Amino acid sequence: MQYPKSLERLFSIFHRLPGVGRRTAQRYAFDLLMHWDAKEIEELTAALQELKNIGICETCGCLSETGHCLFCTDAERRSDVLCIVASPKEVFTLENTREFYGTYHVLSGLLSPLDGRGVEKLGLDRLFARLEKGTIKEVILALDSSLEGDTTSLFLKEQLHQFPVTVSRLAFGIPVGSALEYVDGGSLARALAARGPV
């Protein structure tokens, strides 16, 4: 079936988004075309244009529109505790818990030699420069519980021995509210290994 070229282009753009198949991309495009008025489309266009203003924080690698992010410039945050994450998105996930009040450091992804992401892709120079200042006392590794996340955590743990910091990793195990009979074996094994006093 031959759609107008401009509509086909919009299908193609939406189809690039993660988890969006061809039919969903078409549904999004037709919804914009048929149900959005000119003002709403202008708002979307302006919001997309404003994405160009978002860059990376010079200190931690999180998202910023000014060169330094809100977390690095917040004097209320603990500067002696550093949480390492793989992407800026995870910073906001952790912030939503309202449980962490330290600072962050965003890697440039996780180690995955099969995908061509080696140590040089992590951008460790910036991290090491921060640690060499001596103000950070604790480093928390908040990386995925996956082969890539585990590999990266193990590598970082070895690298961080050269600095006078305490290194910890987020606990993994049984999700809150879960019945034991429905917890997968890997999560249950991690929960047993990381058990603590009550």
Backbone as a ProteinNet text record, in pm:
[ID]
protein_1_A
[PRIMARY]
MQYPKSLERLFSIFHRLPGVGRRTAQRYAFDLLMHWDAKEIEELTAALQELKNIGICETCGCLSETGHCLFCTDAERRSDVLCIVASPKEVFTLENTREFYGTYHVLSGLLSPLDGRGVEKLGLDRLFARLEKGTIKEVILALDSSLEGDTTSLFLKEQLHQFPVTVSRLAFGIPVGSALEYVDGGSLARALAARGPV
[TERTIARY]
84.6	0	88.4	53.3	134.3	76.4	148.8	110.5	181	129.7	203.5	345	442.1	582.1	607.4	542	562.9	513.2	405.1	352.9	445.3	495.3	591.6	716.1	758.8	876.7	849.1	728.8	692.5	684.4	629.5	629.7	772.7	862.5	1001.4	1066.7	1037	1095.7	1043.7	912.3	856.1	905.5	925	968.5	1108.5	1188	1322.4	1319.7	1208.8	1200.1	1198.5	1261.1	1264.5	1124.4	1098.5	970.9	856.7	885.2	780.7	794	696.5	694.1	629.5	621.9	567.7	421.9	340	198.4	181.2	258.4	250	296.7	402.2	451.5	343	272.2	163.9	51	19.3	-86.3	-51	75.2	119.9	106.6	154.4	152.3	9.5	-79.5	-218.3	-287.7	-250.8	-309.3	-269	-141.5	-96.2	-170.8	-181.8	-243.7	-392.3	-463.8	-609.6	-663.9	-589	-646.5	-574.9	-455.2	-383.1	-411.1	-439.4	-458.4	-323.2	-324.3	-199.3	-118.7	-187.2	-116.7	-42.8	-106.2	-42.5	79.3	67.9	181	295.4	262.2	365	435.7	359.1	418.5	515.3	474	561.2	687.4	671.2	785.5	882.2	827.9	912.4	985.2	914.7	977.6	1091.9	1071.1	1176.8	1296.1	1268.9	1376.9	1458	1389.8	1456.8	1549.3	1530.7	1620.2	1765.1	1784.9	1921	1993.9	1917.1	1977.2	2030.4	1995.3	2037.9	2172.9	2266.8	2399.5	2434.5	2562.7	2613.1	2686.7	2661	2728.8	2879.4	2956.3	3101.9	3163.5	3093.3	3146.7	3107.3	2976.5	2928.8	2878.7	2847.5	2796.9	2646.3	2577	2430.7	2380.2	2250	2192.5	2194.8	2222.2	2230.4	2203.5	2144.5	2124.5	2221.1	2305.1	2390.7	2538.7	2577.3	2716.4	2738.2	2660.9	2665.2	2521.8	2499.9	2364.2	2316.1	2188	2126.7	2186.5	2232.1	2284.1	2422.4	2505.7	2642	2643.5	2544	2540.9	2457.8	2397.1	2313.7	2402.4	2414	2500.8	2448.6	2322.7	2263.7	2302.4	2354	2387.1	2520.9	2535.8	2661.2	2765	2874.4	2977.9	3077.2	3063.3	3157.2	3104.9	2981.8	2922.6	2892.6	2944.9	2930.7	2861.4	2757.1	2683.2	2712	2765	2799.6	2686.8	2640.7	2534.5	2582.1	2509.2	2549.9	2496.1	2381.9	2322.7	2250.2	2230.9	2160.8	2020	1953.7	1817.1	1812	1916.5	1918.3	1933.9	1994	2002.7	1862.6	1774.7	1639	1557.7	1586.5	1520.4	1557.5	1685.8	1729.9	1675.4	1668.8	1616.2	1469.6	1395.2	1253.6	1231.4	1333.1	1319.5	1326.5	1385.9	1407.3	1486.5	1575.3	1655.6	1803.9	1846	1988.8	2013.6	2109.1	2136.5	2283.4	2352.3	2490.8	2497.9	2613.8	2633.1	2641.5	2644	2641.2	2762.3	2787.7	2881.7	2823.5	2806.5	2745.6	2854.3	2860.1	2952.1	2895.3	2973.4	2924	2873.1	2797.6	2745	2812.5	2794.7	2850.9	2948.5	3038.8	3133.2	3059.4	3088	3029.6	3120	3228.4	3325	3261.9	3157.6	3093.7	3026.4	2986	2923.1	3023.1	3151.7	3254.1	3266.5	3209.3	3221	3322.9	3445.7	3552.7	3574.1	3681.3	3713.4	3725.1	3780.8	3801.1	3670.1	3558.3	3427.7	3363.8	3415.9	3354.2	3381.2	3484.3	3517.2	3562.3	3658.5	3701.5	3792.8	3851	3940.5	3870.5	3747.8	3670	3640.7	3608	3581.8	3707.2	3818.8	3943.6	3987	3964.3	3998.7	3917.9	3792.9	3710.3	3759.1	3794.9	3839.2	3975.7	4060.4	4193.6	4189.4	4080.2	4067.3	4059.7	4020.2	4019.6	3898.6	3799.2	3680	3575.5	3582.2	3484.1	3531	3444.1	3477.4	3408	3292.8	3217.2	3172.1	3186.1	3139.4	3036.9	2919.5	2813.5	2800.7	2813.7	2796.4	2648.9	2578.8	2436.3	2419.1	2469.3	2465.6	2369.7	2326.4	2229.7	2276.4	2179.2	2208	2200.1	2301.9	2310.6	2455.9	2484	2621.8	2709.4	2659.8	2736.3	2753	2643.4	2649.7	2742.4	2735.5	2823.3	2969.7	2996	3132.7	3188.5	3107	3150	3173.9	3084.8	3100.8	3229.3	3256.2	3377.9	3502.2	3499.1	3611.8	3633.2	3524.2	3535.8	3584.2	3535.1	3578.4	3730.2	3785.9	3931.1	4003.1	3948.4	4011.1	4005.5	3900.3	3880.4	3966.5	4035.6	4125.2	4237.8	4271.2	4381.7	4342.9	4214.3	4167.8	4120.6	4135.1	4091.5	3940.4	3863.3	3716.9	3659.9	3543.1	3466	3378.2	3381.2	3302.6	3191.6	3069.3	2956.1	2874.2	2782.9	2695.7	2552.8	2458.6	2318.3	2285.2	2202.4	2159.4	2060.3	2065.5	1972.2	1904.6	1785.9	1719.1	1569.7	1496	1350.7	1281.8	1198.9	1124.9	1026.4	1004.3	910.3	771.8	707	571.2	561.6	676.8	675.4	664	591.6	585.8	703.3	767.7	887	863.6	744.5	719.9	722.8	708.5	707.3	838.5	935.1	1063.2	1152.6	1217.3	1303.3	1426.2	1486.1	1598.6	1718.8	1748.7	1863.1	1846.1	1725.3	1699	1702.3	1647.1	1645.9	1787.8	1870.7	2010.3	2084.6	2062.6	2126.9	2078.4	1949.9	1895.3	1955.5	1975	2038	2182.8	2253.6	2395.6	2414.1	2318.1	2331	2249.8	2211.3	2128.3	2200.2	2122.2	2180	2107.9	2159.7	2097	1962.8	1876.6	1745.1	1734.3
-118.8	0	124.2	222.4	342.6	454.8	492.4	606.1	730.5	850	971.7	966.7	1024.2	1014.1	1072.4	1183.6	1246.4	1155.5	1080.6	988.1	867.3	817.5	706.4	745.8	870.2	918.2	918	960	961.5	818.4	724.4	583.1	539	571.7	528.6	586.6	711.9	776.4	711.8	693.2	629.7	485.7	418.3	278.1	262.7	370.2	366.3	364.5	404.3	407.3	265.2	241.8	106.1	55.1	-67.8	-131.8	-90.3	-9.5	36.1	-39.2	-124.8	-198.8	-115.7	-174.3	-102.5	-59.7	-148.2	-114.5	-4.9	-12.7	90.5	224.7	222.9	345.7	407.6	323.7	373.7	432.2	364.3	412.7	549.8	566.9	696	804.8	773.8	873	912.2	814.3	845.1	922.3	893.7	967.9	1116	1140.8	1278.9	1346.7	1275.7	1331.5	1360.1	1267.6	1277	1346.2	1339.4	1385.8	1503.9	1535.4	1647.6	1773.1	1883.6	2009	2076.1	2183.4	2250.5	2296.8	2344.9	2393.6	2280	2163.8	2049.1	2000.8	2003	1961.4	2061.8	2190.6	2292.2	2271.5	2235.6	2207.7	2089.6	1984.3	1868	1906.8	1983	2027.5	2109.9	2200.6	2285.1	2200.6	2102.9	2016	1935.3	1886.7	1811.3	1902	2025.8	2120.6	2151.7	2159.3	2191.9	2080.1	1958.8	1848.8	1880.2	1967.3	2003.8	2080.8	2138.2	2216.3	2127.2	2000.3	1910.6	1850.2	1867.1	1811.1	1722.7	1702.4	1616.4	1701.4	1675.3	1746.2	1721.6	1827.6	1818.1	1738.4	1733.7	1664.7	1518.2	1491	1354.3	1279.9	1351	1284.1	1272.4	1332.2	1329.2	1435	1441.4	1537.5	1677.5	1775.9	1913.9	2008.2	2123.1	2227.5	2343.5	2333.8	2447.4	2411.6	2290.5	2249	2170.8	2202.7	2127.8	2093.3	1970.2	1923.3	1971.6	1949.4	1989.5	1915.2	1792.2	1711	1757.9	1794.2	1838.9	1978.6	2059.7	2196.5	2210.8	2102.5	2106.1	2094.9	2204	2207.4	2119	2077.5	1993.2	1845.8	1807.2	1666.6	1631.5	1505.4	1457.9	1439.3	1511.5	1503.1	1390.1	1322.2	1214.3	1077.3	1070.5	944.4	955.9	862	864.2	737.1	752.1	638.1	629.1	515.1	495.7	421.7	480.5	420.5	413.2	338.6	318.4	425.5	487.6	587	694.5	812.5	920	881.4	796.1	754.6	691.9	617.9	549.8	646.6	762.3	864.9	904.1	927.2	970.7	858.9	734.7	620.4	616.6	634	635.4	756.1	870.5	990.7	973.6	898.3	877.4	800.5	729.4	658	753.3	869.1	969.4	912.4	819.2	754.3	785.7	842.8	867.6	1017.2	1066.1	1209.9	1241.3	1149	1172.6	1227	1207.1	1251.8	1130.6	1155.9	1048.7	1056.6	942.4	939	844.5	895.6	818.2	766.2	634.1	572	588.5	553.9	559.7	422.4	355.4	222.6	117.5	-8.5	-122.6	-197.3	-269.7	-350.6	-461	-473.8	-579.3	-600.5	-678.7	-698.7	-750.3	-832.9	-885.4	-776.7	-667.7	-555	-443.2	-469.8	-369.5	-262.4	-287	-190.3	-240.9	-193.1	-230.4	-125	-139.5	-50.2	94.7	115.1	251.6	326.1	253.1	315.9	364.6	322.8	359.4	503.5	565	702.8	714.2	629.3	624.7	739.4	811.2	921.5	1024.3	1058.1	1155.2	1103.1	973.7	912.8	914.8	872.5	868	1007.5	1106.9	1245	1290.4	1249.9	1285.9	1216	1088.9	1012	1059	1106.3	1151.6	1275.6	1348.5	1467.5	1430.7	1305.4	1257.3	1293.4	1357.8	1395.5	1284.5	1190.6	1081	967.1	923.8	817.4	685.2	692.6	570.3	574	459.6	445	331.6	361.1	261	224.7	97.3	50.7	15.5	95.2	74.1	35.2	-83.5	-131.3	-248.8	-274.5	-382.1	-516.1	-597.4	-735.4	-821.1	-805.2	-877.4	-917.3	-994.2	-1033.4	-909.9	-812.1	-690.1	-608.7	-596.8	-521.1	-584.9	-717.7	-789.6	-777.1	-788.6	-776.6	-637.6	-535.5	-398	-372.2	-422.8	-404.5	-469.8	-589.9	-660.4	-584.2	-535	-458.4	-330.8	-257.7	-133.3	-158.6	-266.2	-300	-315.8	-383.2	-401.6	-268.2	-184.2	-55.5	40.8	30	124.3	92.4	-22.7	-57.4	43.9	113.6	209.8	339	355.5	476.6	442.2	535	508.5	525.7	438.6	446.7	310.4	313.7	192.5	168.3	45.5	13.2	-83.9	-50.5	-139.6	-149.1	-244.7	-262.5	-273.9	-229.4	-241.8	-387	-409.1	-545.4	-594.5	-722.3	-784.8	-900.2	-931.3	-1044	-1042.1	-1062.6	-1079.1	-942.6	-921.1	-794.6	-780.1	-657.4	-631.1	-679.3	-750.1	-798.1	-929.2	-993.4	-1117.9	-1239.7	-1340.3	-1469.1	-1553.1	-1624.9	-1703	-1800.6	-1858.1	-1959.3	-1901.4	-1768.7	-1707	-1636.6	-1638.1	-1572	-1665.6	-1613.5	-1698.4	-1741.8	-1852.8	-1912.6	-1820.6	-1742.1	-1651.4	-1542.9	-1484.5	-1380.5	-1437.9	-1558.1	-1621.9	-1656.1	-1703	-1734.7	-1608	-1496.3	-1370.7	-1324.9	-1340.7	-1299.2	-1380.9	-1510.7	-1595.5	-1555.4	-1528.3	-1492.6	-1357.8	-1266.7	-1130.1	-1112.6	-1222.7	-1212.2	-1133.7	-1069.6	-990.9	-1015.8	-959.6	-978.8	-909.1	-956.5	-894.4	-836
0	0	0	-81.5	-96.1	-11.1	94.6	178.1	125	159.6	124.2	182.2	110.4	150.4	289	320.6	451.7	565	538.6	639.4	653.9	542.7	546.5	625.8	607.8	681.3	831.5	870.6	1012.5	1066.3	987.7	1028.1	1060.1	968.8	981.4	1106.4	1137.4	1255.9	1383.1	1393	1513.3	1529.5	1416.8	1418.8	1478.7	1478.2	1537.2	1689.8	1749.4	1896	1950.7	2067.2	2123.4	2155.5	2116.6	2146.4	2054.6	1953.6	1861.7	1729.9	1703.9	1578.4	1468.6	1351.4	1234.2	1257.5	1310.9	1331.5	1436.5	1544	1647.3	1591.7	1511.2	1448.2	1360.3	1286.4	1202.5	1286.8	1397.5	1486.8	1543.7	1586.9	1639.4	1532.5	1412	1304.6	1268	1256	1222.1	1333.6	1459.4	1570.7	1563	1533.6	1516.8	1402	1292.6	1172.2	1191.7	1255.4	1261.3	1387	1498.3	1624.8	1689.4	1645.1	1704.3	1622.4	1694.5	1621	1596.5	1521.8	1482	1603.1	1707.8	1826.9	1897	1908.4	1973.9	1894.3	1762.7	1678.9	1691	1702.7	1723.3	1857.6	1962.7	2094.2	2086.1	2014.5	1996.9	1920.3	1816.2	1736	1820.5	1902	1988.1	2092.2	2150.2	2250.8	2189.5	2067.6	1999.1	1966.7	1927.8	1898.9	2025	2139.9	2265.5	2313.3	2261.7	2299.1	2264.5	2164.3	2125.3	2235	2328.8	2438	2550.3	2547.7	2654.8	2619.7	2711.5	2694	2811.8	2831.2	2937.4	3040.5	3167.4	3275.5	3266.6	3277.6	3267	3381.8	3495.4	3612.2	3616.2	3606.2	3631	3507.8	3399.9	3280.8	3275.4	3373	3370.7	3272	3252.5	3159.1	3218.4	3132.7	3178.3	3062.6	3094.7	2994.5	3015.5	3120.6	3154.3	3166.4	3140.7	3157.8	3285.5	3389.6	3515.3	3554.4	3598.2	3627.5	3764.4	3791	3917.3	4036.2	4013.2	4123.7	4166.8	4071	4103.5	4164.7	4134.6	4186.2	4312.2	4358.1	4479.2	4603	4677.9	4796	4909	4903.2	5007.5	4993	4878	4853.7	4917.2	4955.2	5014.2	4904.1	4913.1	4810.5	4837.1	4953.8	4986.1	4944.2	4891.7	4846.4	4697.3	4620.4	4475.4	4428	4349.8	4294.4	4144.6	4101.9	3960.8	3889.3	3779.5	3697.8	3552.9	3471.1	3331.9	3237.4	3271.5	3182	3261.8	3204.2	3275.5	3320.1	3242.3	3276.2	3415.2	3452.3	3581.3	3698.6	3672.7	3777.5	3821	3725	3756.2	3820	3782.4	3847.2	3994.8	4026.3	4165.7	4240.5	4174.8	4239.3	4278.8	4199.7	4229.6	4359.3	4408.5	4535.9	4654.7	4634.2	4740.4	4858.1	4827.3	4931.7	4921.3	4808.4	4787.9	4779.1	4858.4	4862.9	4834.9	4769.8	4732	4590.6	4526.5	4389.1	4296.8	4168.4	4069.4	3977.2	3914.7	3803	3698.7	3576.9	3468.9	3376.3	3363.7	3268.1	3128.1	3029.8	2891.5	2849.2	2936.5	2907.6	2993.2	2954.3	3025.7	2935.9	2997.3	2919.8	2844.9	2717.8	2635.5	2515.4	2533.6	2424.1	2294.8	2306.8	2186	2104	2172	2102.5	2074.7	2098.2	2072.3	2179.2	2299.5	2408.2	2509.2	2494.6	2585.6	2691.9	2767.4	2878	2831.7	2713.4	2663.1	2643	2630.5	2608.8	2738.2	2853.1	2981.1	3021.8	2968.5	3005.9	3150.4	3188.6	3328.5	3369.8	3275.4	3310.6	3399.6	3363.8	3440.9	3581.3	3591.3	3722.1	3808.6	3752.4	3829.1	3872.9	3788.4	3825	3946.6	3953.7	4069.6	4195	4182.2	4298.7	4349.3	4259.8	4300	4387.9	4385.6	4470.9	4618.8	4648.2	4785.4	4868.8	4811.4	4889	4894.1	4800.5	4795.9	4885.4	4976.2	5071.7	5040.6	4973.6	4942.2	4797.1	4729.2	4591.5	4588.8	4534.4	4521	4373.2	4342.4	4204.7	4185	4106.6	4081	3934.6	3901.1	3763.2	3750.7	3628.9	3603.4	3658.6	3695.3	3733.7	3607.8	3524.6	3397.1	3378.7	3275.4	3248.4	3229.4	3151.2	3127	3254.6	3332.5	3457.4	3559.2	3570	3663.4	3621.8	3491.6	3440.5	3468.1	3441	3463.7	3611.9	3697.4	3842.4	3892.1	3845.7	3886.3	3841	3717.1	3665.1	3746.9	3774.7	3850.8	3992.7	4053.1	4189.5	4193.8	4094	4087.6	4066.8	3981.2	3952.3	4071	4150.2	4261.3	4382.5	4382.1	4493	4510.4	4403.8	4411.1	4483.4	4515.3	4583	4724.8	4819.5	4957.9	4974	4908.1	4914.4	4952	5012.4	5037.9	4915.8	4864.4	4744.8	4782.7	4743.3	4767.1	4639.4	4637.2	4521	4570.1	4488.4	4526.5	4555.5	4656.4	4689.3	4584.1	4555.2	4462.1	4534.6	4495	4559.1	4537.8	4644.3	4636.1	4627.2	4524.5	4515.6	4632	4674.9	4783.8	4744.6	4835	4812	4735.5	4708.7	4630.9	4721.8	4673.4	4741.6	4693.5	4786.1	4752	4637.3	4631.6	4528.7	4386.9	4374.4	4241.9	4206.8	4297.6	4272.8	4192.5	4087.7	4005.6	4085.1	4041.7	4113.4	4127.2	4021.9	4026.7	4131.8	4138	4237.9	4378.6	4394.6	4525.9	4571.3	4479.6	4512.1	4554.7	4485.3	4523.4	4660.7	4685.8	4814.6	4928.8	4907.3	5009.8	5032	4924	4935.4	5004.3	4984.5	5040	5167.3	5231	5351	5459.8	5545.5	5654.1	5783.6	5893.1	6024.5	6032.8	6121.8	6140.4	6279.8
[MASK]
++++++++++++++++++++++++++++++++++++++++++++++++++++++++++++++++++++++++++++++++++++++++++++++++++++++++++++++++++++++++++++++++++++++++++++++++++++++++++++++++++++++++++++++++++++++++++++++++++++++

